[in-house]
Every structure is written in C-alpha cells, then in structure tokens.
C-alpha cells in the first residue's frame, strides 16, 4: 500500500465559521457566564476562614480566576465555534476534542444532579418532611428539572440567556444583596460582630495549621469553576472579539465582589 492511500491517523479540525444567529449581547452573556459558576452554597465554608478569606479570595482571583478568564477569552475569540471541543480538536484532533467535552459534560451531569438532590430534600421540609429521604421523590425532581431545562433550551440561546438571567437574579444576586444589606443594618445597630479584627499576621494569613486551611481554600476554587463553559456560545455572541472578554471579566468581577461581601456578611 503506498503512502498516499493510507488512512490518516490525525483528524483534521473543522473550520471555525461563526454562526449566523449572533444574538447574545454583553449583559445576557455576562449573566449566563455568572450563572455557570456563581453560587451561595460555599459562602458559609468560606466565612469560616475569618479575615483570611480576603487573602484566599485574592489568591483565587489572580492565581485561578483571571488566568482561566484570559485563556477562555483568548481561545473563544480565536476559535469561536464549539468551546472546549473545538479548542482541543484544533490541537489534538477530533477524538480528543470529543473526550474533553464529554468529560466536561459528565462532571456537570453528576454535579448538577447532586445539587438538585439537595434542593429536593430541602424543599420537602416545607410541605412534606418525610419526602426528604424518599429516593423516588428526589429522583423525580431531578428528572423533572432536567427535562424542563432541556425543553426550555430547545427554544434557542436567547431564551436560555433570559432564563439564566432571571434565575441568577432571583436565586443568587437578590438574596446576596438582601443578606449584605441586613448585615450592614446589623452592624450599624450596634450588634456584636463575630469577626476577629486583630492586625496580626496569623489572623490575615493561613500561617497556622496550613493543611486545614488548604481544604478550606478549595471551597474558594470550586466557587469559580466553570467560568470557561460559556465559550460554547461564542459563535452566537455579537462582535465576539470585543464582547466575550468583557462579559467574562464582568462575570468574574461580580462573582468576586459579591462573594467577598457575602462572606463578610456570614460573620456578622
């Protein structure tokens, strides 16, 4: 068999042609990106670090969040097609691109399922506490939410963006602002603040028991994981070279500020 007739072992990457339906603006993309990683569930664990949360937040931002945002913005504007799949495909071929996006998908399936299970069990205490340990009830809630989300996303990216914006605002931003305002009122009404304000190195830096603080530091990292996932919508963004980086960094700034203020609120 001559060399020209042998099948190629390296898959050629598909061209990155932009989508004709570019209807995502900066605000919608910012809300979609923030919804992918921003959550309140890690705040109590973060608050347990005291004033060291400032150090951990700064390290998280400059050692993890900013590099990830820069890489995602650069790759999404250079290859604005299919996010992680297309990035890996360009470098290593289609098989590895599929593997990368499958790993991203499968971790989301189990991660979201665990969150929905927690939500289902928590909500059951409002009307039927015995359902909290009922596996069929929890399973039904997970499947129902998945199907509702799937059908909603079939209406298009614009509808998905609106849903993300509404859910992020009502489920994260508004509750965070309410709690922050309540914390401010708590402090100005002369209630005791349960926060050690001593200006000592070990109070601001994790110098004592570093192994324990490393575990707490992971909650800060997990709080920003997923910011790059919105790159899958890059080809649907208006003027992606300009708007995508702005949206990613706007989402990162929103997450950082509200997380830091929210952690401080937890100590009031």
Secondary structure, DSSP 8 states (H G I E B T S, - for coil): --GGGS--SS---------S---B-HHHHHHHHHHHH--STTHHHHHTTTTHHHHHHHHHIIIIIHHHHHHHHHHHHHS-SSTHHHHHHHHH-HHHHHHHHHHHHHHHHHHHHHHHHHHHHHHHHHH-GGGGG-HHHHHHHHHHHHHHHHHHHTT-HHHHHHHHHHHHIIIIIHHHHHHHHHHHHHHHTT----------HHHHS--SSHHHHHHHHHHHHHTTTTTTGGGGGGGGBTTHHHHHHHHHHHHHHHHHHHHHHHHHHHT-
